[in-house]
Amino acid sequence: MILNFYTDPSHGWLEVDLDLLRKYGIKHEISEYSYMKGEKAYLEEDLDAGTLIRELKMRGIEFKFNEIHTDRDAPIRNYKQFQA
């Protein structure tokens, strides 16, 4: 599994399908500090991304990160606040 990890000068977010959060039963554990747009969730790096990573490791699912960096505030900051 390849996960996009977006960063700007001060923060980062892990992009995942909302279905993945539902599938593993962790959607309710994601905080309002993450964002969503369409069927994608953008899990903030400090807590919520770790929640997903722990779940993937526990299930033995291999993953890699595709890092995408911008020198300006990421557009993710303007997406809808995450709601379970």
C-alpha positions as CSV (number, residue, x, y, z in Angstrom):
1,M,0.0,0.0,0.0
2,I,1.3,3.4,-0.9
3,L,0.1,6.4,1.2
4,N,0.5,10.0,0.1
5,F,2.0,12.1,2.9
6,Y,1.5,15.9,2.2
7,T,3.6,18.4,4.0
8,D,3.9,22.2,4.1
9,P,6.4,24.3,6.1
10,S,4.7,23.6,9.4
11,H,2.6,20.4,9.2
12,G,1.8,17.2,7.5
13,W,-1.2,15.0,6.6
14,L,-1.6,11.4,5.5
15,E,-4.2,10.9,2.7
16,V,-6.4,7.9,3.0
17,D,-9.8,6.7,1.6
18,L,-12.6,7.1,4.1
19,D,-13.5,3.5,3.3
20,L,-10.2,2.4,4.8
21,L,-11.0,4.1,8.1
22,R,-14.5,2.4,8.1
23,K,-13.1,-1.0,7.1
24,Y,-10.7,-1.0,10.1
25,G,-13.2,0.5,12.5
26,I,-11.1,3.5,13.4
27,K,-13.1,6.4,11.8
28,H,-14.5,7.4,15.2
29,E,-10.9,7.7,16.6
30,I,-9.9,10.4,14.2
31,S,-9.9,13.9,15.7
32,E,-11.3,17.2,14.4
33,Y,-7.7,18.3,13.6
34,S,-7.7,16.2,10.5
35,Y,-9.6,17.1,7.3
36,M,-11.7,15.5,4.6
37,K,-12.6,16.2,1.0
38,G,-14.9,13.9,-1.0
39,E,-14.1,10.4,0.0
40,K,-10.6,11.2,1.2
41,A,-9.4,11.9,4.7
42,Y,-6.2,13.8,5.5
43,L,-5.0,12.6,8.9
44,E,-2.9,15.1,10.8
45,E,0.6,13.8,11.5
46,D,0.8,14.3,15.3
47,L,-1.9,11.9,16.3
48,D,-4.4,10.7,13.7
49,A,-1.8,9.4,11.2
50,G,-0.3,7.3,14.0
51,T,-3.7,5.8,14.7
52,L,-3.9,4.5,11.2
53,I,-0.2,3.4,11.1
54,R,-0.6,1.4,14.3
55,E,-3.7,-0.3,12.9
56,L,-1.9,-1.2,9.6
57,K,1.1,-2.6,11.5
58,M,-1.1,-4.6,13.9
59,R,-2.8,-6.2,10.8
60,G,0.5,-6.9,9.2
61,I,-0.2,-4.6,6.2
62,E,2.9,-3.3,4.5
63,F,2.9,0.3,3.4
64,K,5.2,3.0,2.1
65,F,5.0,6.8,2.0
66,N,4.9,9.0,-1.1
67,E,6.0,12.4,0.3
68,I,4.6,15.5,-1.4
69,H,5.9,18.8,-0.1
70,T,4.9,22.4,-0.8
71,D,6.7,25.6,0.3
72,R,3.3,27.3,1.0
73,D,0.4,26.5,3.2
74,A,-1.1,23.3,1.8
75,P,-4.6,23.5,0.3
76,I,-5.6,20.8,2.8
77,R,-5.9,23.5,5.4
78,N,-9.0,24.8,3.6
79,Y,-10.7,21.4,3.5
80,K,-13.7,20.5,5.7
81,Q,-12.8,19.6,9.3
82,F,-13.0,15.8,9.8
83,Q,-16.3,14.4,11.1
84,A,-16.8,10.8,12.1
